[in-house]
């Protein structure tokens, strides 16, 4: 997983509430357990049914920040929804609120989710230019000088800043785990190991 520190980009506004995981990546495209290839079908039904949908507009091409509404990522717990978002180049989703399972899936896959009030998101959506999201300082800024702070879980922040998924995090503690194993061995186990190694 790549390290996340700061993203500066134009933002793509997808101002809907209750966007569920089936709208994010429709079920018929869940054809692989591999993470690649899902970005092409992000919001496929919405893109096909609405020519003016933001992901169809050239003005937002290359955006790596998405602004959206409340309860984003509700519905089934499919991890593929996160893979579709990151596969389309989005690194940060700013919303009023997120579904719990989607929030956890995102943190484990390097996608930063930022919860801000509707008024702040409105202000960010109205601003021209780029938006900067800084995980280290936990701030979102626009070029007009507006700055918004956001809360974020300290453990997940550490993992994103270091580029660690759950397995990487465990492996980074290998020396501590080995030390614990050594300390936890009973005396009779230590003597038995010494005897068998002779």
Backbone as CSV, one residue per row, in Angstrom:
resi,resn,N_x,N_y,N_z,CA_x,CA_y,CA_z,C_x,C_y,C_z
1,UNK,0.843,-1.175,0.000,0.000,0.000,0.000,0.889,1.239,0.000
2,UNK,0.548,2.232,-0.801,1.328,3.470,-0.860,1.123,4.307,0.391
3,UNK,2.165,5.042,0.780,2.049,5.957,1.908,1.169,7.137,1.516
4,UNK,0.338,7.583,2.446,-0.528,8.737,2.207,-0.090,9.854,3.146
5,UNK,0.198,11.005,2.589,0.503,12.168,3.429,-0.407,13.321,3.046
6,UNK,-0.360,13.719,1.782,-1.089,14.903,1.343,-1.526,14.723,-0.109
7,UNK,-2.729,15.186,-0.430,-3.221,15.172,-1.810,-3.704,16.571,-2.154
8,UNK,-3.270,17.072,-3.295,-3.741,18.364,-3.794,-4.277,18.133,-5.197
9,UNK,-5.556,18.442,-5.395,-6.207,18.104,-6.658,-7.495,18.899,-6.800
10,UNK,-7.996,18.973,-8.030,-9.367,19.430,-8.200,-10.276,18.355,-7.614
11,UNK,-11.490,18.742,-7.265,-12.424,17.807,-6.642,-13.614,17.572,-7.559
12,UNK,-14.073,16.324,-7.580,-15.219,15.965,-8.400,-16.453,15.872,-7.498
13,UNK,-17.473,16.692,-7.744,-18.653,16.680,-6.870,-19.671,15.631,-7.309
14,UNK,-19.938,14.678,-6.434,-20.971,13.663,-6.671,-21.942,13.810,-5.498
15,UNK,-22.783,14.839,-5.567,-23.556,15.295,-4.413,-24.867,14.520,-4.255
16,UNK,-24.735,13.245,-3.936,-25.882,12.386,-3.673,-25.763,11.866,-2.238
17,UNK,-26.899,11.652,-1.582,-26.922,10.951,-0.308,-27.188,9.465,-0.549
18,UNK,-26.762,8.649,0.393,-27.064,7.203,0.395,-26.576,6.472,-0.859
19,UNK,-25.425,6.859,-1.373,-24.842,6.104,-2.486,-24.346,4.769,-1.936
20,UNK,-24.968,3.688,-2.394,-24.602,2.388,-1.830,-23.545,1.695,-2.684
21,UNK,-23.050,0.584,-2.161,-21.934,-0.097,-2.827,-22.340,-0.678,-4.180
22,UNK,-23.635,-0.971,-4.373,-24.075,-1.467,-5.681,-24.116,-0.347,-6.716
23,UNK,-24.348,0.875,-6.270,-24.257,2.010,-7.189,-22.793,2.345,-7.478
24,UNK,-21.949,2.179,-6.468,-20.517,2.452,-6.657,-19.914,1.466,-7.653
25,UNK,-20.189,0.170,-7.478,-19.735,-0.846,-8.434,-20.850,-1.892,-8.560
26,UNK,-21.638,-1.843,-9.642,-22.757,-2.773,-9.809,-22.316,-4.234,-9.767
27,UNK,-23.208,-5.086,-9.253,-22.880,-6.493,-8.986,-22.390,-7.239,-10.215
28,UNK,-22.902,-6.898,-11.410,-22.501,-7.671,-12.592,-21.022,-7.509,-12.944
29,UNK,-20.368,-6.515,-12.327,-18.946,-6.302,-12.614,-18.034,-6.929,-11.559
30,UNK,-18.601,-7.661,-10.609,-17.788,-8.311,-9.575,-17.326,-9.666,-10.090
31,UNK,-16.405,-9.621,-11.004,-16.001,-10.843,-11.715,-14.635,-11.365,-11.297
32,UNK,-13.991,-10.731,-10.343,-12.644,-11.145,-9.980,-12.377,-10.821,-8.517
33,UNK,-11.468,-11.593,-7.911,-11.029,-11.265,-6.551,-9.760,-10.417,-6.595
34,UNK,-9.247,-10.188,-7.798,-8.112,-9.294,-7.982,-8.595,-7.855,-7.874
35,UNK,-7.764,-6.965,-7.348,-8.184,-5.577,-7.121,-8.205,-4.725,-8.389
36,UNK,-7.555,-5.160,-9.427,-7.410,-4.309,-10.611,-8.622,-4.414,-11.539
37,UNK,-8.835,-3.353,-12.314,-9.851,-3.364,-13.353,-11.214,-2.836,-12.971
38,UNK,-11.435,-2.563,-11.701,-12.765,-2.122,-11.267,-13.028,-0.638,-11.524
39,UNK,-11.974,0.153,-11.632,-12.136,1.597,-11.815,-12.928,1.977,-13.053
40,UNK,-12.822,1.195,-14.105,-13.534,1.503,-15.359,-15.047,1.451,-15.190
41,UNK,-15.522,0.697,-14.195,-16.961,0.553,-13.994,-17.469,1.248,-12.741
42,UNK,-16.677,2.155,-12.188,-17.128,2.957,-11.063,-18.368,3.761,-11.474
43,UNK,-19.433,3.662,-10.687,-20.700,4.358,-10.956,-21.226,4.069,-12.370
44,UNK,-21.041,2.851,-12.850,-21.386,2.520,-14.236,-22.840,2.845,-14.573
45,UNK,-23.790,2.469,-13.718,-25.207,2.734,-14.034,-25.492,4.234,-14.081
46,UNK,-24.940,4.966,-13.140,-25.158,6.409,-13.113,-24.509,7.084,-14.316
47,UNK,-23.327,6.627,-14.690,-22.658,7.199,-15.869,-23.448,6.902,-17.144
48,UNK,-23.975,5.681,-17.257,-24.709,5.300,-18.470,-26.064,5.990,-18.573
49,UNK,-26.691,6.301,-17.440,-28.036,6.867,-17.471,-28.061,8.394,-17.494
50,UNK,-26.913,9.029,-17.196,-26.890,10.491,-17.117,-25.628,11.042,-17.782
51,UNK,-25.766,11.622,-18.989,-24.586,12.164,-19.676,-23.895,13.273,-18.891
52,UNK,-24.643,13.935,-17.996,-24.076,15.029,-17.207,-23.516,14.576,-15.857
53,UNK,-23.545,13.282,-15.613,-22.976,12.780,-14.358,-21.512,13.235,-14.274
54,UNK,-21.060,13.705,-13.100,-19.719,14.297,-13.012,-18.578,13.448,-13.570
55,UNK,-18.647,12.122,-13.412,-17.567,11.281,-13.936,-17.583,11.186,-15.461
56,UNK,-18.602,11.758,-16.114,-18.640,11.832,-17.575,-18.108,13.159,-18.103
57,UNK,-17.822,14.085,-17.213,-17.448,15.437,-17.629,-15.929,15.609,-17.711
58,UNK,-15.486,16.137,-18.816,-14.044,16.326,-19.044,-13.415,17.241,-18.007
59,UNK,-14.196,18.170,-17.468,-13.652,19.140,-16.509,-13.109,18.472,-15.248
60,UNK,-13.618,17.277,-14.950,-13.197,16.600,-13.722,-12.218,15.460,-13.959
61,UNK,-11.810,15.276,-15.180,-10.855,14.205,-15.458,-9.565,14.432,-14.674
62,UNK,-9.047,13.393,-14.096,-7.800,13.491,-13.333,-7.979,13.902,-11.887
63,UNK,-9.216,14.151,-11.459,-9.453,14.519,-10.057,-9.148,13.334,-9.153
64,UNK,-8.541,13.601,-8.018,-8.255,12.524,-7.069,-8.964,12.726,-5.731
65,UNK,-9.853,13.736,-5.676,-10.674,13.985,-4.493,-12.133,14.007,-4.936
66,UNK,-12.990,13.301,-4.199,-14.415,13.297,-4.507,-15.182,13.893,-3.336
67,UNK,-16.148,14.764,-3.638,-17.038,15.357,-2.648,-18.418,14.732,-2.814
68,UNK,-19.010,14.266,-1.724,-20.305,13.604,-1.840,-21.158,13.896,-0.611
69,UNK,-22.302,13.169,-0.475,-23.276,13.465,0.569,-23.177,12.576,1.789
70,UNK,-24.333,12.324,2.402,-24.389,11.565,3.652,-24.533,10.066,3.395
71,UNK,-24.071,9.277,4.348,-24.228,7.811,4.350,-23.598,7.164,3.118
72,UNK,-22.461,7.664,2.713,-21.784,7.133,1.527,-21.250,5.728,1.826
73,UNK,-21.442,4.813,0.863,-20.930,3.453,1.005,-21.836,2.520,1.785
74,UNK,-23.120,2.883,1.913,-24.054,1.998,2.611,-24.342,0.774,1.734
75,UNK,-25.150,-0.145,2.241,-25.473,-1.339,1.470,-24.568,-2.499,1.825
76,UNK,-24.332,-3.389,0.873,-23.552,-4.590,1.150,-22.100,-4.237,1.446
77,UNK,-21.407,-5.189,2.039,-20.053,-4.910,2.544,-18.949,-5.163,1.526
78,UNK,-19.270,-5.174,0.251,-18.276,-5.543,-0.769,-17.066,-4.597,-0.772
79,UNK,-15.903,-5.198,-0.654,-14.639,-4.450,-0.687,-14.368,-3.898,-2.086
80,UNK,-14.998,-4.499,-3.079,-14.802,-4.086,-4.470,-15.162,-2.613,-4.686
81,UNK,-16.081,-2.084,-3.861,-16.467,-0.676,-4.001,-15.263,0.229,-3.763
82,UNK,-14.456,-0.117,-2.772,-13.236,0.656,-2.507,-12.262,0.495,-3.662
83,UNK,-12.119,-0.737,-4.157,-11.196,-0.989,-5.267,-11.611,-0.201,-6.513
84,UNK,-12.915,-0.063,-6.741,-13.393,0.703,-7.905,-13.038,2.182,-7.755
85,UNK,-13.199,2.712,-6.568,-12.896,4.136,-6.333,-11.406,4.404,-6.506
86,UNK,-10.575,3.596,-5.869,-9.125,3.808,-6.002,-8.656,3.491,-7.425
87,UNK,-9.307,2.527,-8.061,-8.946,2.180,-9.439,-9.242,3.299,-10.414
88,UNK,-10.176,4.186,-10.045,-10.501,5.345,-10.889,-9.624,6.553,-10.545
89,UNK,-8.668,6.362,-9.656,-7.729,7.437,-9.332,-8.118,8.308,-8.154
90,UNK,-9.218,7.984,-7.475,-9.645,8.761,-6.308,-8.859,8.309,-5.081
91,UNK,-8.272,9.275,-4.376,-7.487,8.971,-3.177,-8.162,9.426,-1.890
92,UNK,-9.114,10.367,-2.035,-9.825,10.912,-0.872,-11.302,11.074,-1.218
93,UNK,-12.170,10.640,-0.306,-13.601,10.912,-0.425,-13.988,11.768,0.773
94,UNK,-14.571,12.927,0.486,-15.053,13.833,1.532,-16.577,13.761,1.509
95,UNK,-17.171,13.376,2.641,-18.624,13.228,2.715,-19.126,13.684,4.075
96,UNK,-20.445,13.809,4.178,-21.036,14.162,5.471,-20.928,13.005,6.458
97,UNK,-21.066,11.786,5.951,-20.947,10.598,6.805,-20.731,9.379,5.914
98,UNK,-20.264,8.286,6.550,-19.946,7.053,5.827,-20.552,5.856,6.553
99,UNK,-20.890,4.832,5.780,-21.299,3.566,6.381,-20.083,2.934,7.072
100,UNK,-20.313,2.295,8.207,-19.212,1.784,9.035,-18.332,0.763,8.320
101,UNK,-18.944,-0.229,7.686,-18.147,-1.276,7.038,-17.340,-0.690,5.884
102,UNK,-17.968,0.189,5.124,-17.249,0.841,4.025,-16.079,1.649,4.568
103,UNK,-16.273,2.334,5.683,-15.197,3.128,6.279,-14.007,2.231,6.625
104,UNK,-14.268,1.088,7.239,-13.184,0.172,7.617,-12.506,-0.427,6.398
105,UNK,-13.282,-0.825,5.395,-12.692,-1.358,4.160,-11.782,-0.329,3.497
106,UNK,-12.194,0.931,3.519,-11.416,1.994,2.878,-10.079,2.190,3.568
107,UNK,-10.102,2.283,4.896,-8.862,2.499,5.649,-7.869,1.376,5.402
108,UNK,-8.350,0.156,5.255,-7.476,-0.999,5.048,-6.942,-1.084,3.626
109,UNK,-7.510,-0.269,2.725,-7.097,-0.316,1.317,-6.513,1.008,0.822
110,UNK,-6.138,1.885,1.760,-5.427,3.101,1.385,-6.281,4.252,0.889
111,UNK,-7.612,4.165,1.041,-8.513,5.247,0.629,-8.859,6.064,1.863
112,UNK,-8.538,7.344,1.847,-8.829,8.217,2.983,-10.257,8.739,2.885
113,UNK,-11.023,8.558,3.958,-12.375,9.091,4.043,-12.389,10.215,5.069
114,UNK,-12.910,11.367,4.657,-12.943,12.553,5.508,-14.396,12.969,5.702
115,UNK,-14.836,13.028,6.953,-16.193,13.465,7.265,-16.195,14.946,7.638
116,UNK,-16.997,15.734,6.906,-17.145,17.160,7.179,-18.631,17.527,7.131
117,UNK,-19.017,18.608,7.783,-20.419,19.043,7.708,-20.794,19.457,6.279
118,UNK,-22.096,19.395,5.995,-22.603,19.735,4.664,-22.177,21.140,4.239
119,UNK,-22.207,22.087,5.174,-21.848,23.472,4.842,-20.401,23.569,4.348
120,UNK,-19.513,22.816,4.979,-18.108,22.826,4.559,-17.957,22.201,3.178
121,UNK,-18.672,21.103,2.931,-18.596,20.448,1.624,-19.180,21.355,0.544
122,UNK,-20.278,22.051,0.865,-20.851,23.014,-0.080,-19.812,24.067,-0.458
123,UNK,-19.141,24.572,0.539,-18.129,25.616,0.322,-16.975,25.083,-0.536
124,UNK,-16.546,23.872,-0.261,-15.470,23.266,-1.065,-15.913,23.035,-2.496
125,UNK,-17.166,22.604,-2.678,-17.685,22.343,-4.024,-17.815,23.624,-4.843
126,UNK,-18.110,24.724,-4.159,-18.275,26.006,-4.848,-16.948,26.638,-5.240
127,UNK,-15.878,26.259,-4.556,-14.600,26.931,-4.783,-13.942,26.445,-6.063
128,UNK,-13.387,27.369,-6.794,-12.619,27.006,-7.988,-11.218,26.588,-7.554
129,UNK,-10.511,25.936,-8.435,-9.134,25.566,-8.132,-9.041,24.245,-7.391
130,UNK,-7.895,24.038,-6.803,-7.611,22.759,-6.169,-7.915,22.779,-4.675
131,UNK,-8.097,21.578,-4.150,-8.298,21.363,-2.716,-7.121,20.538,-2.218
132,UNK,-6.670,20.855,-1.025,-5.563,20.104,-0.422,-6.075,19.368,0.809
133,UNK,-5.827,18.063,0.851,-6.167,17.241,2.009,-4.866,16.739,2.610
134,UNK,-4.628,17.119,3.860,-3.391,16.776,4.560,-3.743,15.875,5.739
135,UNK,-3.360,14.612,5.652,-3.676,13.663,6.719,-2.864,13.939,7.976
136,UNK,-1.611,14.339,7.807,-0.763,14.579,8.970,-1.357,15.663,9.876
137,UNK,-1.795,16.773,9.278,-2.391,17.854,10.073,-3.906,17.715,10.211
138,UNK,-4.481,16.737,9.493,-5.926,16.486,9.489,-6.709,17.746,9.120
139,UNK,-6.339,18.298,7.967,-7.003,19.503,7.469,-7.362,19.369,5.991
140,UNK,-8.407,20.099,5.609,-8.812,20.235,4.203,-8.846,21.730,3.913
141,UNK,-8.134,22.154,2.848,-8.046,23.576,2.507,-8.394,23.775,1.045
142,UNK,-8.976,24.937,0.752,-9.145,25.316,-0.643,-8.304,26.556,-0.931
143,UNK,-8.303,26.983,-2.191,-7.442,28.099,-2.588,-7.982,29.458,-2.132
144,UNK,-9.212,29.471,-1.620,-9.766,30.712,-1.084,-9.340,30.950,0.363
145,UNK,-8.658,29.976,0.942,-8.204,30.132,2.320,-9.086,29.476,3.360
146,UNK,-10.173,28.828,2.937,-10.991,28.084,3.901,-10.201,26.868,4.375
147,UNK,-10.280,26.578,5.657,-9.564,25.431,6.220,-10.480,24.717,7.204
148,UNK,-10.620,23.410,7.019,-11.493,22.602,7.860,-10.688,21.457,8.478
149,UNK,-10.860,21.249,9.778,-10.217,20.142,10.473,-11.143,18.937,10.466
150,UNK,-10.556,17.743,10.471,-11.367,16.536,10.536,-10.769,15.559,11.539
151,UNK,-11.619,14.726,12.111,-11.198,13.683,13.041,-10.797,12.447,12.247
152,UNK,-9.828,11.704,12.779,-9.456,10.447,12.133,-8.840,9.519,13.163
153,UNK,-9.164,8.242,13.070,-8.656,7.239,14.007,-7.129,7.216,13.999
154,UNK,-6.538,7.281,15.189,-5.073,7.386,15.306,-4.355,6.171,14.731
155,UNK,-4.882,4.969,14.954,-4.243,3.762,14.430,-4.296,3.748,12.905
156,UNK,-5.475,4.047,12.343,-5.600,4.054,10.887,-4.764,5.169,10.263
157,UNK,-4.652,6.280,10.952,-3.797,7.371,10.472,-2.350,6.895,10.387
158,UNK,-1.875,6.235,11.440,-0.505,5.712,11.447,-0.291,4.764,10.263
159,UNK,-1.251,3.854,10.048,-1.108,2.885,8.959,-1.072,3.565,7.593
160,UNK,-1.956,4.536,7.372,-1.965,5.237,6.084,-0.689,6.042,5.876
161,UNK,-0.227,6.734,6.910,0.996,7.535,6.783,2.212,6.660,6.495
162,UNK,2.199,5.441,7.040,3.330,4.533,6.835,3.142,3.602,5.637
163,UNK,1.954,3.621,5.027,1.683,2.729,3.896,1.528,1.281,4.318
164,UNK,0.883,1.046,5.461,0.752,-0.301,6.005,-0.692,-0.787,5.941
165,UNK,-0.916,-1.937,5.302,-2.212,-2.581,5.482,-2.122,-3.424,6.760
166,UNK,-3.176,-4.179,7.086,-3.172,-4.900,8.361,-2.037,-5.912,8.462
167,UNK,-1.770,-6.633,7.363,-0.693,-7.618,7.376,0.664,-6.937,7.506
168,UNK,0.856,-5.851,6.757,2.117,-5.095,6.852,2.350,-4.604,8.277
169,UNK,1.266,-4.150,8.917,1.398,-3.649,10.288,1.863,-4.767,11.215
170,UNK,1.250,-5.928,11.098,1.651,-7.062,11.940,3.107,-7.427,11.675
171,UNK,3.489,-7.461,10.404,4.868,-7.815,10.060,5.862,-6.768,10.571
172,UNK,5.427,-5.511,10.668,6.326,-4.471,11.180,6.614,-4.655,12.661
173,UNK,5.811,-5.480,13.333,5.989,-5.748,14.760,6.694,-7.082,15.000
174,UNK,7.349,-7.620,13.967,7.931,-8.963,14.051,8.924,-9.099,15.202
175,UNK,9.779,-8.094,15.394,10.774,-8.173,16.482,10.082,-8.228,17.840
176,UNK,9.029,-7.433,18.028,8.286,-7.445,19.289,7.574,-8.783,19.499
177,UNK,7.046,-9.347,18.413,6.362,-10.639,18.505,7.358,-11.726,18.904
178,UNK,8.539,-11.730,18.273,9.569,-12.719,18.617,10.009,-12.582,20.072
179,UNK,10.162,-11.334,20.520,10.565,-11.089,21.906,9.494,-11.606,22.872
180,UNK,8.234,-11.369,22.522,7.133,-11.856,23.366,7.137,-13.378,23.420
181,UNK,7.361,-14.016,22.282,7.391,-15.484,22.251,8.500,-16.028,23.147
182,UNK,9.660,-15.388,23.070,10.782,-15.822,23.911,10.459,-15.655,25.389
183,UNK,9.879,-14.498,25.737,9.549,-14.221,27.143,8.441,-15.132,27.657
184,UNK,7.557,-15.557,26.769,6.416,-16.368,27.184,6.757,-17.849,27.341
185,UNK,7.906,-18.262,26.871,8.283,-19.676,26.988,8.516,-20.056,28.444
186,UNK,7.978,-21.172,28.846,8.190,-21.684,30.199,9.618,-22.228,30.310
187,UNK,10.114,-22.293,31.521,11.478,-22.810,31.743,11.648,-24.200,31.168
188,UNK,10.646,-25.080,31.362,10.781,-26.443,30.858,10.843,-26.469,29.333
189,UNK,10.178,-25.477,28.667,10.231,-25.407,27.205,11.629,-24.997,26.756
190,UNK,12.223,-24.015,27.467,13.557,-23.545,27.095,14.582,-24.665,27.229
191,UNK,14.498,-25.429,28.317,15.475,-26.520,28.507,15.270,-27.611,27.469
192,UNK,14.012,-27.876,27.101,13.726,-28.898,26.090,14.296,-28.491,24.733
193,UNK,14.173,-27.184,24.392,14.719,-26.684,23.130,16.229,-26.830,23.120
194,UNK,16.855,-26.548,24.260,18.319,-26.680,24.345,18.751,-28.120,24.167
195,UNK,18.000,-29.062,24.738,18.346,-30.483,24.633,18.231,-30.962,23.181
196,UNK,17.180,-30.563,22.510,16.958,-31.029,21.133,17.932,-30.379,20.149
197,UNK,18.507,-29.246,20.544,19.441,-28.580,19.618,20.861,-29.115,19.756
198,UNK,21.112,-29.989,20.739,22.458,-30.547,20.907,22.758,-31.629,19.879
